Amino acid sequence: MSIEKQVSAARQQLTGESLRGARLRIKELPTWSSPIPGAADTQKLLESLFLQQIGVLQTSSRYPLGIAEVIPAAHRLEVRFEHPAVVRSALGMLPYRDRQRSVHGVPGLWARTVNGTIEIAFARRPDQGVLALASRERSDLVELLAEYQSSLTEERCTPLWTVDPSSLPPEKFQVSSRRRKPKPPTLIDSHRSGACLPSAILRRIRLWDRLAGHASLSITAENSERGLDWRIKRELHPGFPIHDDRLAALLLEPVAGPGLVTDLSSHHCADDLCIMEFAAPADRVNGWGGILRLESTTSSNPAPLAPGRARHFTSLSEDPFPSHGDIVKSSRRAHSPLGWTRTDGANGAQAQGQCTQILAPRFSRSRWELQDIAMRIGAAWALDGYKVLVAAHSFDASQGLRRLRNHSELDWPATDRPTIATSPPWRKARLVPDNGSLFSCTASEYRKELGTLLEEARTHFDWVIFVDCNDNHGMGPYVEESADSYVIVVDDSGYEETLVTAESRNGVAQHREVPVSPAESAMAWRHQHLAGLPLDRVPVAGLVMQQTANTTTRQSPSFISDVDAQLRRLGTPVLARLPLGQGPALNMSSRTVLDDVDDEYRTEYLKACTSIRTVIAEAEPCRIPPPVSPWD
């Protein structure tokens, strides 16, 4: 399965849309790091209010909350219900005024009908967030909205959602210097602090009925000091297990799933009730305040003749089901949300993966560029079926610094947001076809704690690629003593075949080219590009040449091979030459280098990365002790 088909299938299984439609919309996304795009700020608030309104289903439906399909976008969410009766319950969020002049619903909403669908938005921001409600049955919802409006008119109520946004006066943002009595928090204020969590759940609403034994689902919001906590009550048909590891794995999955965190060892699980609590990771601050409480129980209603069986999830790397039977076939332990433990097949002991550190000459490239190269190499190794972790060290990843960066003095929260510690801290970086996997981790610990993290990662991954943090101008002579091998990434600027000098002849400076041997060219290139690296103390495995747009191609292949042989003699062999990238650099917000390229380039890149891995795997692991401080 190609990466494009895998991303499309992962999205289709969580949203319920057609596979063809998912493939077309996937191609329109600028990044595949999140197949289901996140909502904008106003759109998140609108979806949070909408989920609270429809969270308790009043009619029976075979779909979660009666929703058969959602089509997410940044500023729009199309919700297709099973039948129009379920759409009627969603209209309760529209504002109206009763005879006592009390306002019900969500103030400020505006609704209209477009092509048989009902579009709901904030009247003052109609272009920043839209909910498009439709029905799977072929029925025009124009009459449904008209009937709801007429029923309120008969009760002598005044609908407030019919005001044209163009007729509203502009908003006033003037701040008065006079002290005023603080206003009580409104419904919108309580949702604003934690709107991201319900929005992420709503955009993946079809994950619940793909699990075994799904009977019904109800979602409610509860007030707390943090704003709103969400409670999901999940009922299963009798005969199905209450606890499901796949559900926790889906909620913790950061690529196609919402990427929440939990403590799997502290959840309450009994024969008739399973309670788990989820929260957002520490690197998410604004809009993620709140706890998701998940309760799984057995339904009291009789089971249907053929209750729903479990279906596979592509985001968990599960294989599709065979034509008969309901056994999940997984090519690896993808249900373990916090990683897996590698074992040696011979004696059953824990197998230790290898850790390699990528270095670069100082002032040659920034830490982010070097981390992108590490992710590219890790993606190539993952496509070969290996489990790869790209670990980076950055003091900017400190939780305290992120809190200060995301909050100002005026909007600092009154209470701290809930945090749940997870161990280990690595997260999936992308979906990988077949048996490989690619995870990433950015740590801010000190040296001793970082070594402990790398040692723990060896028991879970085949390869750990480590990128250290010294400054913003490149990797200097500081190395980590926890790595087994070291690779230097340097730009491939070509080798010099001649030495150009200037001579004075008859009072005029003239250039003269002096031919150099491969040994002299290798020595000059090594002195020019590898100066500043402690090659007398660091036993590097070799060099990785990164081709650039300025790479010269005037050297003959025989001269290049002769210089490579001389570099090998000097202790710095050339492991591979990475081809010039065709697309954007790989980071957490862009596609990988191997997703949106042609087959020829992908084959060339895989071949180059395979040669790097082969040399490192065959080399003897070497640990560098820390340098002795003169102050000790």
Salt bridges, closest charged atoms under 4 A:
GLU4 OE2 - LYS27 NZ 3.74
GLU17 OE2 - ARG11 NE 2.59
GLU17 OE1 - ARG25 NH1 2.57
GLU47 OE2 - ARG203 NH2 2.78
GLU69 OE1 - ARG80 NE 3.54
GLU78 OE2 - ARG76 NE 3.34
GLU82 OE2 - ARG62 NE 3.62
ASP98 OD2 - HIS104 NE2 2.83
GLU119 OE2 - ARG76 NH2 3.17
GLU119 OE1 - ARG112 NH2 3.35
GLU171 OE2 - ARG125 NH2 3.43
ASP189 OD1 - ARG192 NH1 2.99
ASP209 OD2 - ARG206 NH2 2.74
ASP209 OD2 - ARG311 NH2 3.68
GLU222 OE2 - ARG231 NH1 3.97
ASP229 OD2 - ARG226 NH2 2.50
ASP245 OD1 - HIS243 NE2 2.74
GLU253 OE2 - LYS428 NZ 3.32
GLU277 OE2 - ARG293 NH1 3.48
ASP283 OD2 - ARG402 NH1 3.78
GLU295 OE1 - ARG231 NH2 2.93
GLU295 OE2 - ARG293 NE 2.85
GLU318 OE1 - ARG246 NH2 2.90
GLU318 OE2 - HIS335 NE2 2.26
ASP384 OD2 - ARG613 NH1 3.12
ASP396 OD2 - ARG367 NH2 3.88
ASP416 OD1 - ARG403 NH2 3.27
GLU455 OE2 - ARG458 NE 3.47
GLU455 OE2 - ARG623 NH1 3.41
ASP462 OD1 - ARG342 NE 2.45
ASP468 OD1 - HIS393 ND1 3.25
ASP468 OD2 - ARG447 NH1 2.77
ASP471 OD2 - ARG362 NH1 2.37
GLU480 OE1 - ARG447 NH1 3.14
ASP484 OD2 - ARG458 NH1 2.66
ASP484 OD1 - ARG623 NE 2.77
ASP491 OD1 - ARG365 NH2 2.55
ASP492 OD2 - ARG577 NE 3.30
GLU496 OE1 - ARG554 NH2 3.13
GLU503 OE1 - ARG505 NH2 3.55
GLU503 OE2 - ARG512 NE 2.44
ASP564 OD2 - ARG577 NH1 3.11
ASP595 OD1 - ARG430 NH1 3.61
ASP596 OD2 - ARG591 NH1 3.20
ASP599 OD1 - ARG602 NH1 2.93
